[in-house]
Each structure stands twice: as C-alpha cells, then as structure tokens.
Amino acid sequence: MAMRPSQSDYDVIIAGGGPAGLACALSFARAGWKVCVIESQSEEQLARPAFDGREIALTHHSRHWLEEAGVWQFIPPYAVCPLEVARIETGEAGGPPLLFSSSAGSEKGGALGYLVANHLIRQALYQRVRENGQITLRTGAAVRHFRTTQAEAIVTLTDGDIIRSRLLVAADGRFSKLRTEAGIGAIIHDFGTDVMVCRVQHEKPHENVALQWFDENQTIALLPVSDESQTARLSSLVLTLPSAEIARLKAADPVAFSAEVTERTHERLGTLELLSARVTYPLKAVFAHRFHARRFVLIGDAAVGMHPITAHGFNLGLKGQETLVRALAQGSGDPGDRRCLEAFSWQHRKDTLPLFAATNMIAATYTRDEMPFLLARRIGLRIADRLTPFKKAVTHMLMDPAG
Ligand SMILES: Cc1cc2nc3c(=O)[nH]c(=O)nc-3n(C[C@H](O)[C@H](O)[C@H](O)COP(=O)(O)OP(=O)(O)OC[C@H]3O[C@@H](n4cnc5c(N)ncnc54)[C@H](O)[C@@H]3O)c2cc1C
C-alpha cells in the first residue's frame, strides 16, 4: 500500500470508542494508518467500564481476532465461560428441546463459543489501545457535527476543536447521530418489548448450557457465566417482556424480584438470587440503507444493530471492521478511496443481511403468542431437530470457526 502525503491531522477519525470503534482503531493502526478515536465518555469510564448486563457470546472467529490483536491477554481467564450446549425450548406443551453442540457441526468437539461480560471486553480493548501507543484517544468530547469535501472530513467536537482526516468512521452505536447527519437512512425494526439483563446465582450448576426458552407470555434466556468463584452457579438472566412489565420488575425489591424470576424459570436451576444491577434495553434492530458516503463509513451497531437473540452484534461488528481495513489495503493508499468503501459496503451487506433478516424473523415468530405463531414454533422446533443439515448450518453460524 503506497501512502500519499496528507495535510489532514489524521488518516482516520473514529467517532465512538465502544467495542467496534476501539477494535477498528487497533486494526487501522496495525495497517499503518494514523488514527484518532473520539469518545464522549470520560477516560475513567473507558478504563473501568461499569457492568452493563451484556454477556457476549463470542464466536471462535472473534476470539481468534481478539487473540491476534493482543486484546485477549487482558481478559481474566476466570471470566471466560465456555458454552458447550445451546438448548432451545418453546412453551409448556412445546415438546422436546432443540439442542446444539459443537458435535452437531462440522467441527467436532470443543466449545460452541465463549461467554464474556461486555464491560470486560471493553476494558481489554481500552487497555490494548493504551498499550499500543500509536492511537490518539480523545475522551470526554463528542463529535458535534461534521462535513466532508473531496479531500477530507472536517469534524467539530463538543469542546470546540476542529480536526480533519481523510476518512471518518462512525462507530457511535445503533442510534447513530452521524449516520443521520450523513443523510443515510436505516431500517428500524421496533419489537415493542424491552429486554432486562442481570446476573443471578442459583442452586444447581449450569453445566455450560445456554437455555433459550420461548415460553408463552415471556422469553427467557439463562446464559452460563463465570467469575473468580468458579462455582458454575452463576448465570445471566435475559428476560424479554412488554416494556411496562420490565419497568415493574426493574423497580421491584431484590428479594421479591428473585422470588418472581425463580418462579418464572420454574426452578430449573433451583432458587435464583439477584447478584447485580438490572439493566434494560429497548429491542430495536437497525440496518443502515447504505454503509458509506463520501469519506464516511459506518461500522458496528451504527451499520447493523442486531436483535440480541442470535448473539451476533459484536461478532458482526468485529468482522465489519476487519472487512473495511482489508478493503482499504487493496486501494490507492487513500483511506477515503471510494472504490474500497464500496467494496467494503458490498461485502459487509452480504455478510450481515441474511443473518439480520433471519434473526428478525426468529424474534418475531418466537416472541408472539397468537395461535399461528405458537403452532409455527412448535412445529418448527420439531422439524428443525430432525434436519441434520439445518442443525449443522446453525451450529456453524454460532461457532463461526476461526480462520
Ligand atoms: C442485551 C444484549 C446482549 C447482547 N449479546 C450479544 C452477544 O452475545 N454477542 C454479540 O456478538 N453481540 C451481543 N450484543 C450486541 C453488542 O453488545 C453490540 O453489537 C456492541 O456493543 C456494539 O458495539 P458498538 O461499538 O458498535 O456500539 P456501542 O457499544 O453502542 O458504542 C458506541 C460508542 O460511541 C460513543 N458515542 C456515541 N455518540 C458519540 C459521538 N457523537 N461522539 C463520540 N462518541 C460517541 C458512545 O459513548 C459509545 O461508547 C448484545 C446486545 C445487547 C443489548
């Protein structure tokens, strides 16, 4: 790649120091570009991110990327929980569960994936960026607005500073203001429900099984997680209900909450005890109409904000920034090279659209309780369990083997 001399302050400015933005900064720096990340949160919030309830199911590909990028070493080994089996069930009379394990895929043995708390991934990415030393990280100031010319992106920050780069990367999350400012619309699928996530301790061991239970009137996931205690008696409870119900449960007294979720889970893991903050998110999936404009590109949730049911938002975000940096490496040496941005957009759309559509279909079919949807999911699970090629394909998607 032949670099051209530039008058801009940076080759690349990344707006947003979330997981996608920080990963992207590491990839650009590794490829020799001069990078600046702008993050509205303070340095302290990035260095010690608060628990946000999200437990990220990492694919093998994502783990491999984190290892290669020198990020994995900053995640405490005790906090990595291998996922051995994914168990899908539907309501009371739903019949036998649909089971996925690595032995159902083409890759025999080993874990399906790895569950790691999102705040620990964010912390590890921050530590690696700081250790790298080549990346400028500006915290405590947001991108207020920007404009682009043929030659560069001119970015105004909330502290009044104006900085310039040859490419502006928007990694500012699914409700991206930069996407709107660039005039890029998005498909926004509002599921009309909220999800609550929290950690619970339980009597019986989780045996590294993730349960996704599409019950009538509620959707529950219990994801195995791990901490210093290594007791296998810790899980993440993911509860999807109408917004008013979620608000009531969030405000409930912790003892009453623990009793209610023990009952809601039919004591599958015995008595549950709330151990963490209860964090809620509105369920809205987002897919940008385009992923680029002149000297401007979208990555992470700003490009594709997935419904969490298939656990792929971060995994796809990591892939997207890899695709972007790889596409630019084939270009003229200008990080705003239009043909490279087009190539990235085309490839990333191809990598994400089928999964985005399938995830929305699953989320809609499996969370509605009208009779046609109930019947469809009961029949669907029975058929799916007998379809070996289907199970292999889903297992492959869940694992996304490294390489
Ligand atoms: C409950 C739940 C469970 C999930 N589970 C999984 C899972 O198992 N597997 C998986 O792969 N994914 C999962 N995800 C998805 C995953 O968490 C997201 O895809 C990922 O966090 C998106 O990262 P991001 O950096 O694109 O966006 P964000 O994490 O939203 O980061 C955006 C950053 O931009 C900053 N910012 C915003 N505006 C500006 C501005 N104007 N200027 C400067 N900075 C700005 C924000 O402060 C923030 O730090 C889950 C999500 C949820 C809600």
The ligand as a Gaussian input file, in Angstrom:
#p B3LYP/6-31G(d) Opt

LIG

0 1
 C      -28.669000      -7.499000      25.957000
 C      -27.659000      -7.571000      24.848000
 C      -26.944000      -8.743000      24.647000
 C      -26.018000      -8.861000      23.601000
 N      -25.362000     -10.033000      23.415000
 C      -24.500000     -10.161000      22.392000
 C      -23.819000     -11.383000      22.159000
 O      -23.997000     -12.380000      22.867000
 N      -22.951000     -11.474000      21.108000
 C      -22.709000     -10.395000      20.293000
 O      -21.900000     -10.522000      19.351000
 N      -23.338000      -9.216000      20.496000
 C      -24.226000      -9.075000      21.519000
 N      -24.859000      -7.880000      21.727000
 C      -24.571000      -6.751000      20.826000
 C      -23.324000      -5.950000      21.232000
 O      -23.389000      -5.581000      22.588000
 C      -23.224000      -4.727000      20.333000
 O      -23.284000      -5.147000      18.984000
 C      -21.935000      -3.950000      20.525000
 O      -21.786000      -3.500000      21.850000
 C      -21.935000      -2.710000      19.626000
 O      -20.731000      -2.004000      19.757000
 P      -20.549000      -0.582000      19.068000
 O      -19.162000      -0.153000      19.427000
 O      -20.954000      -0.618000      17.652000
 O      -21.633000       0.370000      19.745000
 P      -21.786000       0.904000      21.300000
 O      -21.394000      -0.193000      22.213000
 O      -23.152000       1.434000      21.321000
 O      -20.699000       2.044000      21.382000
 C      -20.883000       3.310000      20.806000
 C      -19.910000       4.285000      21.475000
 O      -19.969000       5.547000      20.802000
 C      -19.958000       6.603000      21.762000
 N      -20.592000       7.758000      21.096000
 C      -21.888000       7.892000      20.727000
 N      -22.069000       9.060000      20.086000
 C      -20.864000       9.667000      20.033000
 C      -20.390000      10.906000      19.475000
 N      -21.212000      11.745000      18.813000
 N      -19.089000      11.241000      19.610000
 C      -18.231000      10.402000      20.256000
 N      -18.619000       9.214000      20.817000
 C      -19.912000       8.858000      20.685000
 C      -20.732000       6.027000      22.943000
 O      -20.406000       6.689000      24.148000
 C      -20.244000       4.555000      22.936000
 O      -19.088000       4.377000      23.712000
 C      -25.795000      -7.746000      22.751000
 C      -26.509000      -6.551000      22.957000
 C      -27.438000      -6.468000      23.978000
 C      -28.216000      -5.193000      24.178000

